Amino acid sequence: MKSIVQLERMQDGSRRITQVSEITGIGSEAITMSDLFVFQHQGMREGKVIGRIQPTGIRPRFMERLQQMNITLPPQVFGAAFGGRI
């Protein structure tokens, strides 16, 4: 279960998680990833960045491992009925 969480400084100086990606493969010259969540910027209000982290609809490969550890997450956590790979 390997993931990358990207944090960025926004225009207003705040820091937000902008991407959560699962590492799906590591080769000698490349790393492949699937984005699970991405930040959707919705504009600015009173000098503050407005937006939220949204699921991409991709079901992570580590779901089976979580279930083996008796950790269950509702499918809605990852978006529209696992719109990506199952």
Secondary structure as the mmCIF struct_conf table of DSSP 4:
data_model
#
loop_
_struct_conf.conf_type_id
_struct_conf.id
_struct_conf.beg_label_comp_id
_struct_conf.beg_label_asym_id
_struct_conf.beg_label_seq_id
_struct_conf.end_label_comp_id
_struct_conf.end_label_asym_id
_struct_conf.end_label_seq_id
STRN STRN1 SER A 3 ARG A 9
TURN_TY1_P TURN_TY1_P1 GLN A 11 ASP A 12
BEND BEND1 GLY A 13 GLY A 13
STRN STRN2 ARG A 15 ILE A 26
BEND BEND2 SER A 28 GLU A 29
STRN STRN3 ILE A 31 ARG A 45
TURN_TY1_P TURN_TY1_P2 GLU A 46 GLY A 47
STRN STRN4 LYS A 48 PRO A 55
BEND BEND3 GLY A 57 GLY A 57
HELX_LH_PP_P HELX_LH_PP_P1 ILE A 58 PRO A 60
TURN_TY1_P TURN_TY1_P3 ARG A 61 PHE A 62
HELX_RH_AL_P HELX_RH_AL_P1 MET A 63 GLN A 68
TURN_TY1_P TURN_TY1_P4 MET A 69 ASN A 70
HELX_RH_3T_P HELX_RH_3T_P1 PRO A 75 PHE A 78
BEND BEND4 GLY A 79 GLY A 79
HELX_RH_3T_P HELX_RH_3T_P2 ALA A 80 PHE A 82
BEND BEND5 GLY A 84 GLY A 84
#
